[in-house]
Structures are given as structure tokens and as C-alpha cells.
């Protein structure tokens, strides 16, 4: 539970940074999605910036920083690996939404009801990607700390070759 309170504190501190990077992050997402789809996507006419994508990154980084069950180096590696993964999830959900429905605001060939269901599922998948990515990248440290994963179940490390190495001293 302490991790969640720390994550809330980190997310609060990172909120301003998330809002600051939101326009650039939205432009990056639109550029990558345009490249993947092979067509130019126009930015919103009203210059509206969707903050949810940047908020996802903010929450993911906050969760990683608050994960006191993992060493700091592992937390930073999780951030470096997780951010591109979340970027890919955003692009894929955008491509699926644009391909299936013709865009967020038009029902296209799916019809109004199914377009709404698809939009909600895509939004849910984006938000579920955050805790799932965090869990995959940092789970073994939490499982080991809380006794779910024992050292016998952990990935094997090389056995010491002599008694000096077994005591942890260098030869």
C-alpha cells in the first residue's frame, strides 16, 4: 500500500511535467501513427491537446519511481523500456481506432453502438497497459520481496566454484 501512496506523490509532482510535454508527445504520436498508416493525419482543428497520453506516461513513471521493492537502477531501466512500449500501445490503439471507425468522432462502417464499444475498449487497453507494463518490468522484485518468489524459483545464478567464492570474498 505504501507504494501506491508514494506513486500518488510522484504523480502529483510529475503532473506539471506531463502537461508540459503533452503537445510534443501528441505530435510525436500523430507523426508515428501517420508514418505507420502511410497517410498524413491532420492535427485537431481547434488545437486541442489530449492530455491522457501524457498522463499515462506520468503515471507509469510515478509507479516505477515509487517501486521501493526494486533497486533504483532497475526502476530507471523499467522507465527506459516501458516508455517506448507505451508509445507503441498508443500508436497501435490509434491505428486500430482510425482503421475500424474512420476516426474518433465518426462511427464509420461499425455503426454508432459498436463504434462506442470499440472506443471504450481502446481507451481501456491504453490505461491497462500502464500497470501491466509496470508489473512485467518490476514484478520479480516485488514477488521476491514479499515471499511469493523464493530464491529457488528465481533465475539461477552461477554456483560458486570454491569456498572463497561461496563466502562472497574475492580470491
C-alpha positions in Angstrom: 0.0 0.0 0.0 2.9 2.3 0.7 4.0 2.0 -2.9 0.6 3.4 -4.1 0.9 6.4 -1.7 4.4 7.1 -3.0 3.2 6.7 -6.6 0.4 9.2 -5.9 3.0 11.7 -4.5 5.3 11.2 -7.5 2.4 11.5 -10.0 1.4 14.8 -8.3 5.0 16.1 -8.7 5.2 14.9 -12.3 1.8 16.3 -13.3 3.2 19.6 -14.4 5.9 17.9 -16.5 3.2 15.7 -18.1 1.2 18.8 -19.1 4.3 20.5 -20.4 5.3 17.6 -22.7 1.7 16.8 -23.8 1.7 18.9 -27.0 5.1 17.4 -28.2 4.1 13.9 -27.2 0.8 14.2 -29.1 2.7 15.5 -32.2 5.1 12.5 -31.9 2.2 10.1 -31.6 0.5 11.6 -34.6 3.7 11.5 -36.6 4.4 7.9 -35.8 0.8 6.9 -36.5 0.9 8.8 -39.8 4.1 7.1 -40.8 2.7 3.6 -39.9 -0.5 4.2 -41.7 1.1 5.8 -44.7 -1.1 8.8 -44.7 -0.9 12.3 -43.2 -3.1 12.8 -40.1 -4.2 16.4 -39.5 -4.0 17.8 -36.0 -7.2 18.8 -34.4 -8.7 22.0 -35.9 -9.2 23.6 -32.5 -5.6 22.8 -31.5 -6.9 20.6 -28.7 -4.2 18.7 -26.8 -5.3 15.3 -25.4 -3.6 15.1 -22.0 -4.5 11.4 -21.5 -1.5 10.1 -23.4 1.0 12.2 -21.4 -0.9 11.3 -18.2 -0.3 7.7 -18.9 3.4 8.3 -19.1 3.3 10.3 -15.9 1.5 7.6 -14.0 3.9 4.9 -15.4 7.0 6.9 -14.4 5.5 7.6 -11.0 4.8 3.9 -10.4 8.3 3.0 -11.4 9.9 5.6 -9.1 7.7 4.6 -6.2 8.6 0.9 -6.5 10.9 0.8 -3.5 11.0 -3.0 -3.7 13.3 -2.7 -6.7 16.8 -1.2 -6.9 17.0 2.3 -8.4 18.9 1.1 -11.4 16.1 -1.4 -12.2 13.5 1.3 -11.8 15.3 3.5 -14.3 15.7 0.6 -16.8 12.0 -0.1 -16.4 11.2 3.5 -17.3 13.6 3.4 -20.3 12.0 0.1 -21.5 8.4 0.9 -20.6 8.0 4.4 -22.2 8.7 3.1 -25.8 6.3 0.2 -25.1 3.6 2.5 -24.0 4.3 4.7 -27.0 3.8 1.7 -29.2 0.5 0.8 -27.4 -0.7 4.3 -28.1 0.1 4.1 -31.8 -1.5 0.7 -32.2 -4.7 1.8 -30.5 -4.8 4.9 -32.6 -4.3 2.8 -35.8 -7.0 0.4 -34.8 -9.4 3.2 -34.0 -8.7 5.1 -37.2 -8.9 1.9 -39.3 -12.0 0.5 -37.8 -14.0 3.6 -37.3 -12.6 6.2 -39.6 -11.7 8.4 -36.7 -12.7 9.1 -33.1 -15.7 11.2 -33.9 -17.3 9.3 -36.8 -18.9 5.9 -36.4 -17.8 4.8 -39.9 -18.8 1.3 -41.0 -19.1 -0.1 -37.5 -22.3 1.8 -36.6 -22.8 4.1 -33.6 -23.1 1.4 -30.9 -20.1 -0.7 -31.9 -18.0 2.4 -32.5 -18.7 3.4 -28.9 -17.7 0.0 -27.7 -14.5 0.0 -29.7 -13.6 3.5 -28.5 -14.1 2.4 -24.9 -12.1 -0.8 -25.4 -9.2 1.1 -27.0 -9.2 3.6 -24.1 -9.3 0.8 -21.6 -6.4 -1.0 -23.3 -4.3 2.1 -23.1 -4.9 2.5 -19.4 -4.4 -1.2 -18.7 -1.1 -1.1 -20.4 0.4 1.1 -17.7 0.0 -1.3 -14.7 0.7 -4.3 -16.9 3.9 -2.9 -18.2 5.0 -1.8 -14.7 4.2 -5.3 -13.4 6.1 -7.1 -16.1 9.2 -4.9 -15.8 9.3 -4.9 -12.0 7.3 -7.9 -10.8 10.0 -10.3 -9.9 11.5 -7.8 -7.4 8.1 -7.4 -5.6 7.4 -11.1 -5.7 10.8 -11.9 -4.2 10.4 -9.2 -1.5 7.0 -10.4 -0.4 8.0 -14.1 -0.4 5.9 -15.2 -3.4 9.0 -16.0 -5.4 11.7 -17.7 -3.5 15.4 -17.9 -4.4 14.9 -21.5 -5.6 12.3 -20.2 -8.1 14.4 -17.2 -9.2 16.6 -17.4 -12.2 19.7 -19.4 -11.4 22.9 -17.6 -10.8 26.3 -19.3 -11.3 27.3 -21.6 -8.5 30.5 -20.7 -6.6 33.4 -22.8 -7.7 35.3 -22.8 -4.4 34.8 -22.0 -0.7 36.3 -18.5 -1.0 33.7 -17.5 -3.6 30.9 -19.2 -1.6 31.7 -16.8 1.3 31.4 -13.8 -1.0 35.1 -12.9 -0.9 37.2 -12.5 -3.9 40.1 -15.0 -4.4 
